[in-house]
Amino acid sequence: MEDKKEEKKEEKKEEKKEEKKEKEEKKKESDEEDEEEDTKKRENQEEGKKKKKKKKHHKKKKKKDENKIGDGPRENPYRELFKWDPKEVNNSRAQDNSRFRVIGSWKEGEWSQTNFPTKDIDELFPNKDWPVGVLCDYGADNIWRATDKKKQELDKLQEFDLLSLRKGAECHKQIRKYAQRFIKPGMKMIDICIELEKMLKFITNAHGLDCGQSFPTGCSLNDVAAHYTPNPGDDTVLNADDVCKLDFGTHVNGFVIDCAFTIAFNPIYDNLLMASKEGTNTGVKLAGIDARLGEIGEGIQEVIESYEVEIKGKTHKIKAIKNLCGHTVGQYKVHAGKSVPIVKKNDDTKMEEGEMYAIETFASTGKGSVFDNGDCSHYMMEEYATPDKLRNDKAKALYHHIKNNYSTLAWCRRWLDEGGFKNHSLALRHLIDHEIVTPYPPLCDVEGSYVSQFEHTLILRPTMKEVVTIADDY
């Protein structure tokens, strides 16, 4: 009997064990199901967050893309710089430039801008159909390029560069037309530069390194050939008997437009201005794929030095300035490697397909040679410069300001002032001493001489040459 009781007890124990085991297994299964459900919920929540984040990022990206230059309208903060008098605004393209010597007047024609400018470049060309420059074939040896299918395909590959150049060139034309409207004797040079640069910011809708000004506004006077813009505190005035070289640049996506003309009000300088104007036109004409740089220089020199000018009863044989020249331009580079001489040289280097050139010439009544002279205003940062060796905090701050705003493009001391670096002299000297920044002082012929300059930008497309900066004025 006792054995049976023990057996029953054991059986009950086993049954309880089994029940407990079953309960534990069910609980485990239930816990696993709950955990699985929680995991799914978390995964769904994470997925939802990702989608929301992705959607938000997409919206941000879309907004950012819309703000990229040429990709859509962007708010123009520079509109506030101008207060337009309705009486000054009309829809005429015509503008009388007769007070300037040699510079042509603007003619009536197709025109969506107002005269005083009230529209930026993207408002003027919402379809991005920037005006095509002056097209020229390459002459007998290379005329086949215009109809060659392979070259036409290569043309398409260079479309981004070309459209950027065309847009920048149209900006330059709009800005210089405005400058020709307001510049007159008696104005301070610094006021001329500031007003021109305000309009440049507005027309280009300047935006960081996407688009804007590619180098400071040069306004070199008389014997100064290049690299002069007023530093802060410079009260130099433009006089009726001055010869002023107005040389400024624009850029879109880093593609530089380098274009210049000479302002003079006195007719005695006509031949001096014509010498460089025709010299530049000759250089533009001779430029082309396979053209030799030395031969272009020879052609330019022949034209410039065929002129003479009488000033104050003295006849001057005009000379081409032998140590100034044209040059290739590149993306974010005003001088991109090759030089185009304006005097005869034994240089057999050839121009090549796809290159962009600034053809500029200088004609002088002096010695025909320039040297550094005067307070420096133009500077550029070296391409591979780093702040590693800098120990001065102000110099470091100035380095980063220059790097972020100008990169390898040229800039001036006036712009540093405008950027909040009022007392920058010591920091700038620090950057120069560490060979991070290079100064470019004014370039002058002998005192008492006069120098003129004209300049155009062109691109050697695979099919033909396109001069993008030519307009009614020059």
C-alpha positions in Angstrom: 0.0 0.0 0.0 2.7 2.4 0.9 4.5 1.6 -2.3 1.4 2.5 -4.3 1.1 5.8 -2.4 4.7 6.6 -3.2 4.1 5.8 -6.8 1.1 8.1 -6.9 3.1 10.9 -5.3 5.8 10.5 -7.8 3.3 10.6 -10.7 1.7 13.8 -9.3 5.2 15.3 -9.0 5.9 14.3 -12.6 2.6 15.7 -13.7 3.3 19.0 -11.9 6.7 19.1 -13.4 5.2 18.6 -16.9 2.6 21.3 -16.3 5.3 23.7 -15.0 7.4 22.9 -18.0 4.5 23.4 -20.4 3.6 26.7 -18.7 7.3 27.9 -18.9 7.4 26.9 -22.6 4.1 28.7 -23.3 5.4 31.8 -21.4 8.6 31.6 -23.4 6.7 31.4 -26.6 4.5 34.3 -25.6 7.6 36.3 -24.5 9.2 35.5 -27.9 6.1 36.6 -29.7 5.9 39.8 -27.7 9.6 40.4 -28.3 9.1 39.7 -32.0 6.2 42.1 -32.1 8.2 44.8 -30.2 11.0 44.3 -32.7 8.7 44.7 -35.6 7.2 47.9 -34.0 10.7 49.3 -33.5 11.7 48.4 -37.0 8.5 50.1 -38.3 9.3 53.2 -36.2 12.8 53.3 -37.5 11.7 52.8 -41.1 9.2 55.6 -40.6 11.9 57.9 -39.1 14.2 57.1 -42.0 11.5 57.8 -44.6 10.6 61.1 -42.8 14.3 62.0 -42.7 14.8 61.0 -46.3 11.8 63.1 -47.3 13.1 66.0 -45.3 16.6 65.6 -46.8 15.0 65.4 -50.3 13.1 68.6 -49.6 16.3 70.3 -48.4 18.3 69.0 -51.4 15.6 70.2 -53.7 15.7 73.6 -52.1 19.5 73.6 -52.3 19.4 72.6 -55.9 16.9 75.3 -56.8 19.4 77.8 -55.3 22.4 76.7 -57.4 23.4 79.2 -59.9 21.6 78.7 -63.2 19.3 76.0 -61.7 16.4 78.3 -60.8 15.5 81.7 -59.2 17.3 82.6 -56.0 16.4 85.5 -53.8 18.6 88.4 -54.6 19.7 90.3 -51.5 21.5 92.9 -53.5 18.3 94.5 -54.8 18.2 96.5 -51.5 21.4 98.2 -52.5 19.6 100.4 -55.0 16.7 102.8 -54.8 15.4 103.3 -58.3 13.8 106.5 -59.3 11.0 105.6 -61.7 11.9 108.7 -63.8 15.3 107.1 -64.5 14.0 103.7 -65.5 13.0 103.0 -69.1 12.9 100.0 -71.5 15.3 101.5 -74.1 18.5 99.6 -74.9 20.1 102.7 -76.5 22.7 104.6 -74.5 24.8 107.6 -75.7 28.5 107.1 -74.9 29.7 110.0 -77.0 31.4 111.7 -74.0 33.9 108.7 -74.0 36.6 108.6 -76.7 36.6 105.6 -79.0 33.9 103.7 -77.0 30.8 103.0 -79.1 27.2 103.9 -78.1 24.7 101.2 -77.3 22.0 100.8 -80.0 18.3 100.0 -79.9 17.5 96.3 -80.2 16.0 93.3 -78.5 16.3 94.0 -74.8 14.6 92.7 -71.7 16.6 94.8 -69.2 15.6 98.2 -68.1 17.9 101.2 -68.4 18.7 101.8 -65.2 19.1 98.0 -64.5 16.4 96.5 -62.3 16.7 92.8 -63.3 19.4 90.3 -62.5 20.8 87.9 -65.0 18.4 85.0 -64.1 15.3 87.3 -64.4 16.5 88.4 -67.8 17.1 84.9 -69.1 14.7 82.6 -67.2 15.2 79.9 -69.9 19.0 80.1 -69.6 19.3 81.0 -73.2 22.4 83.2 -72.6 23.4 85.2 -75.8 25.9 83.5 -78.1 29.1 85.4 -78.7 30.7 86.3 -82.0 31.4 83.1 -83.9 34.4 82.8 -86.2 35.7 79.8 -88.2 39.4 78.8 -87.9 40.3 79.6 -91.5 41.3 77.5 -94.4 43.4 74.8 -92.6 40.8 74.2 -89.9 37.5 75.2 -91.5 36.5 71.5 -91.7 36.0 71.6 -87.9 32.7 73.5 -88.2 31.0 70.5 -90.0 32.9 67.6 -88.5 30.5 65.4 -86.5 33.1 64.3 -84.0 34.0 67.9 -83.3 30.3 68.7 -83.0 30.0 66.0 -80.3 33.0 67.4 -78.5 31.3 70.8 -78.6 28.4 69.3 -76.6 30.8 67.9 -74.0 32.1 71.5 -73.4 28.5 72.9 -73.0 28.7 73.5 -69.3 31.9 75.6 -69.6 30.5 77.5 -72.6 27.1 78.3 -71.0 29.0 79.5 -67.9 31.2 81.8 -70.0 28.2 83.1 -72.0 26.3 83.9 -68.8 29.4 85.6 -67.2 30.0 87.6 -70.4 26.4 88.9 -70.5 26.8 90.0 -66.9 29.9 91.9 -67.9 28.1 93.7 -70.7 25.2 94.7 -68.5 27.6 96.0 -65.8 29.9 97.9 -68.0 26.9 99.5 -69.8 25.8 100.7 -66.4 29.3 102.0 -65.5 29.4 103.9 -68.8 26.2 105.5 -67.7 27.4 107.0 -64.4 31.2 107.5 -64.7 32.2 111.1 -65.2 35.1 113.4 -64.4 35.3 114.6 -60.8 34.3 111.3 -59.2 36.5 109.6 -56.7 38.0 106.4 -58.1 36.9 104.5 -54.9 33.3 105.6 -55.5 33.4 104.4 -59.1 34.6 101.0 -58.0 32.1 100.6 -55.2 29.2 101.5 -57.4 30.3 99.2 -60.2 30.8 96.3 -57.7 27.4 96.9 -56.2 25.8 96.5 -59.6 28.0 93.4 -60.3 26.7 91.8 -57.2 23.1 92.5 -58.2 23.4 91.5 -61.8 25.2 88.2 -61.1 23.3 87.7 -57.9 26.7 86.9 -56.4 26.7 83.8 -54.3 29.9 82.5 -52.6 32.2 80.8 -55.1 29.3 79.9 -57.4 29.2 83.3 -59.2 30.3 86.9 -58.7 33.4 89.0 -59.2 36.6 87.2 -60.4 39.1 90.0 -59.5 39.1 93.6 -58.2 38.0 96.5 -60.3 41.2 97.8 -61.9 41.0 101.6 -62.7 44.7 102.3 -63.4 45.4 105.9 -64.3 47.7 107.4 -66.9 51.2 105.8 -66.6 49.8 103.0 -64.4 49.1 100.1 -66.8 47.5 97.6 -64.4 46.8 96.3 -60.9 45.5 99.5 -59.3 42.3 99.7 -57.3 41.9 102.2 -54.5 42.8 101.0 -51.0 40.6 102.2 -48.1 41.2 105.9 -47.6 42.4 106.6 -51.1 40.7 109.7 -52.4 42.1 109.8 -55.9 39.8 111.6 -58.3 39.1 110.9 -62.0 40.1 114.1 -64.0 39.0 115.1 -67.5 42.5 114.7 -68.9 43.1 111.2 -67.3 43.4 107.9 -69.2 41.7 105.3 -67.1 41.9 101.5 -67.8 38.6 100.0 -66.4 39.4 96.3 -66.1 37.0 94.1 -64.1 36.0 90.4 -64.2 33.0 88.2 -63.6 32.7 84.5 -63.2 30.0 81.8 -63.2 30.9 78.4 -61.7 34.5 79.7 -61.6 34.7 80.3 -65.4 36.4 83.7 -65.6 35.5 86.6 -67.9 38.4 89.0 -68.1 37.5 92.1 -70.2 38.7 95.7 -70.2 38.4 99.1 -71.9 40.0 102.5 -71.6 38.1 105.6 -70.5 39.3 109.0 -71.8 37.3 112.3 -72.3 40.0 114.3 -74.2 40.2 113.7 -78.0 44.0 114.1 -78.0 44.2 110.5 -76.7 42.2 109.0 -79.6 45.1 107.4 -81.4 46.5 106.0 -78.1 43.2 104.3 -77.4 42.8 103.1 -81.0 46.3 101.5 -80.9 45.3 99.1 -78.1 41.7 98.6 -79.4 42.9 97.6 -82.8 45.8 95.6 -81.3 43.3 93.6 -79.3 41.1 93.1 -82.3 44.1 91.8 -84.2 45.0 89.4 -81.4 41.4 88.1 -81.4 41.4 87.7 -85.2 44.8 85.8 -85.1 43.8 83.5 -82.2 42.8 80.0 -83.1 43.6 76.3 -82.8 47.2 75.7 -83.9 48.0 79.5 -83.9 51.6 80.2 -82.7 51.8 82.6 -79.8 54.9 84.3 -81.0 53.2 85.1 -84.4 50.2 86.6 -82.6 52.5 88.9 -80.7 54.2 90.0 -83.9 50.8 90.8 -85.5 49.7 92.8 -82.4 52.9 94.8 -82.2 52.8 95.7 -85.9 49.3 97.2 -85.4 50.0 99.0 -82.1 53.3 100.6 -83.3 51.8 101.9 -86.5 50.2 104.6 -84.4 51.5 107.9 -83.1 49.9 110.5 -80.9 50.5 114.2 -80.3 50.1 115.3 -76.7 50.9 118.9 -75.5 52.7 119.7 -78.7 54.9 116.6 -78.6 54.6 113.6 -80.9 55.0 110.2 -79.3 55.6 107.0 -81.2 53.3 104.5 -79.5 54.8 101.3 -78.2 53.4 97.9 -77.3 54.4 97.1 -73.6 56.8 94.2 -74.0 56.4 92.7 -70.5 52.6 92.6 -70.4 50.6 90.0 -72.2 47.3 88.2 -72.7 46.8 84.7 -71.1 44.7 81.6 -70.8 42.0 81.7 -68.2 40.7 78.6 -66.4 38.2 77.6 -63.7 38.9 79.9 -60.7 42.1 81.0 -62.4 42.6 84.4 -64.0 46.0 83.4 -65.3 45.9 79.7 -66.2 49.4 79.0 -67.7 50.0 80.2 -71.2 50.9 83.8 -72.1 50.0 85.6 -75.3 52.8 88.2 -76.0 51.9 91.5 -77.6 55.4 91.9 -79.2 57.3 89.7 -81.5 58.8 86.7 -79.7 60.4 83.4 -80.7 57.6 81.4 -79.1 56.3 78.4 -81.2 53.8 77.4 -78.5 50.5 76.7 -80.2 46.9 77.5 -79.0 44.9 74.3 -78.4 41.4 73.1 -78.7 39.2 73.8 -75.7 41.4 76.6 -74.3 40.0 79.9 -73.1 42.0 83.1 -73.6 41.9 86.7 -72.4 43.4 88.7 -75.3 44.6 92.0 -73.9 47.0 94.6 -75.3 48.6 97.7 -73.8 49.8 100.7 -75.8 52.1 103.3 -74.3 53.6 106.7 -74.9 56.5 105.8 -72.6 59.3 103.2 -72.8 57.0 100.3 -73.5 58.0 98.4 -70.3 56.5 98.3 -66.9 57.8 97.9 -63.3 56.3 97.5 -59.8 55.5 100.8 -58.2 53.1 102.2 -55.6 50.9 100.8 -52.8 49.8 97.3 -53.4 46.0 96.6 -53.6 45.8 93.3 -55.5 46.5 89.9 -53.9 46.0 86.2 -54.6 46.3 83.1 -52.4 48.6 80.4 -53.6 46.7 77.4 -54.9 48.1 74.8 -52.4 48.6 77.0 -49.5 47.7 75.7 -46.0 47.5 77.4 -42.6 49.6 74.7 -40.9 52.6 77.0 -40.1 50.5 79.9 -38.9 50.7 80.7 -35.2 48.9 84.1 -35.3 45.2 83.7 -34.6 44.2 86.8 -36.7 46.3 85.6 -39.6 44.5 82.2 -39.3 41.1 83.9 -39.3 42.1 86.0 -42.3 43.4 82.9 -44.1 40.0 81.1 -43.7 38.1 84.2 -44.8 40.1 84.5 -48.0 40.0 80.7 -48.7 36.2 80.6 -48.2 35.3 83.8 -50.2 37.9 84.0 -53.0 39.8 80.7 -53.2 42.4 81.2 -55.9 40.7 84.3 -57.4 42.2 87.7 -56.9 41.0 90.1 -54.2 41.9 93.5 -52.7 42.3 95.2 -49.4 39.1 97.1 -49.8 37.2 93.8 -49.9 38.9 92.7 -46.6 37.6 95.9 -45.0 34.1 95.2 -46.3 34.3 91.6 -45.0 34.9 92.8 -41.4 38.7 92.8 -41.3 39.2 96.5 -40.7 42.7 96.2 -39.2 44.1 93.5 -41.4 47.6 94.9 -42.2 49.6 92.8 -39.8 47.6 89.6 -40.5 48.0 90.2 -44.2 51.8 90.7 -43.8 51.9 87.4 -41.8 50.3 85.6 -44.8 52.7 87.2 -47.3 55.7 86.4 -45.2 54.6 82.7 -45.0 54.2 82.7 -48.8 50.5 81.9 -48.5 49.4 85.1 -50.2 51.2 86.8 -53.2 51.0 90.6 -53.6 50.6 92.1 -57.1 51.6 95.8 -57.0 50.6 98.4 -59.6 52.5 98.0 -62.9 53.8 101.4 -64.2 55.6 102.8 -67.3 57.7 105.9 -66.8 56.1 108.9 -65.0 54.3 111.3 -67.3 53.5 108.6 -69.9 50.0 107.4 -70.8 48.9 103.8 -71.3 45.7 102.4 -72.9 44.2 98.9 -72.7 41.5 96.8 -74.4 40.7 93.2 -73.7 38.3 90.4 -74.7 37.7 86.8 -73.6 37.2 84.0 -76.1 37.0 80.2 -76.2 38.5 77.9 -78.8 35.6 75.5 -79.3 36.3 72.3 -81.2 34.2 73.5 -84.1 34.9 77.3 -84.1 36.1 80.3 -82.1 33.6 82.2 -80.0 34.4 85.6 -78.7 32.0 86.1 -75.8 32.6 89.7 -74.7 32.1 91.7 -77.9 29.2 94.2 -77.8 28.2 97.6 -79.2 30.7 99.6 -77.1 33.9 97.7 -78.2 
